[in-house]
Amino acid sequence: MSGTSASAGTGTRTGTGTRTGTGTGTIPPFLTENEEHTALRAAVAALGRRHGRDYDRATLWREAGRLGYLGVNLPEEYGGGGAGIAELSLVLEELGAAGCPLLLMIVSPAICGTVIARFGTEAQKRQWLPGLADGSRTMAFGITEPDAGSNSHRITTTARQDEQGDGWILGGRKVFVSGVDIADATLIVGRTEGRTEQGATGSLKPCLFIVPRDAEGFVRTPIDMELHAVEKQFELVLDDVKLPADALVGDEDAGLRQLFAGLNPERVMTAAYALGMARYALDRAVAYAKTRQVWAAPIGAHQAVAHPLAQSHIEIELAELMLRKAAHLYDAGDDTGAGEAANMAKYAAGEACVRAVDRAVHTLGGNGLTREYGLASLVTAARVARIAPVSREMILNYVSHQSLGLPKSY
């Protein structure tokens, strides 16, 4: 599959389903979808319907990998599809809309695969990318710390060179790391001591390290979550974990640039995850409102029911446009523009998701809280879209400072 096409579709969405349309070449690519994207949506939607909300994660992961969906954004020379984050986000959104989202798509191919593809050595690319592309290998991502959150300037996980100078010793803690138990390795954000020819500078620079799951001193502990999710959350302790020199990804002096190269796709993919969930909830509510009849007409005929659902449809469509813009900018190589758009997309999608789930549950009333209709578990899950991987308040800080030029309060 080729990357983001210059041609664009003039299509529309039927309900909250798949976009359709034909290319004109005169509309910005992120506003509509080309034929490749339409076909990809339809194929993934069909896969999602086959598995449904009672899906087995491992089975779906294997099938999605075999069909080439997990690695659609990774380079063709390493077994990927040669496309971009735009295409990968379509895959996650459609699986979510079918009730079977794969959370680790945000982490394994989007964050870790992107960072290794852009900054990894040739050996690292050959070791990891083919497996990440076909789903036979997965990688988790550890940045959040108990006292630092996602503030990369306060990260205390540090790496020092060993006595021989040909390896690293990593120490620290991470929390809320998804899927460590099923990942072959974890890409850990640490910090190394800055050095000059005169010696250590005392400053610490963010760097990325690949830590195998069986590394000595690498301890994982499940976090007891109220959230019902297939993928579990873990606290990690790195107790003087010894790593070879080639565990460092990319350039020791380009850690922040490499880190944000992975965080922009993370925000885009989180937006896709949220929009898939929102569409799933809205579809359930619309179907119910069309058939549920208490008085003379279905409840969807009443504006008190219909208008909130219409609002959610509009909010989902608006968030989708910003997601497509962010993905387009990222795939075009505009990291700065993508940073603003990706944060806005994640914010808009998170808000749309929470409201869509709330309105859907309210539409169904008591039925909305039963296991039969599959909405009650989303009440908690939808909050994640507002909180992770960065809270809506931090996004508002970003927009107020970076976009509007307002002074910082911290």
VENZIDA-V953818 format. One record per run of one state. SS is the DSSP state (A for helix, B for strand, O for the rest). FROM is the first residue (numbers start at 1). TO is the last residue. If there is no record, write none. Layout:
ss={SS SS}
from={FROM FROM}
to={TO TO}
This chain:
ss={O B O B O B O B O A O A O A O A O A O A O B O B O B O B O B O A O B O B O B O B A B O A O B O B A O A O A O A O A O A O}
from={1 9 10 12 14 19 21 23 24 35 52 57 67 76 79 85 98 104 120 122 135 139 143 145 146 149 150 158 162 167 179 180 183 185 197 199 213 218 223 233 245 248 249 252 292 293 294 298 299 302 303 332 335 370 371 374 376 388 392 404}
to={8 9 11 13 18 20 22 23 34 51 56 66 75 78 84 97 103 119 121 134 138 142 144 145 148 149 157 161 166 178 179 182 184 196 198 212 217 222 232 244 247 248 251 291 292 293 297 298 301 302 331 334 369 370 373 375 387 391 403 410}
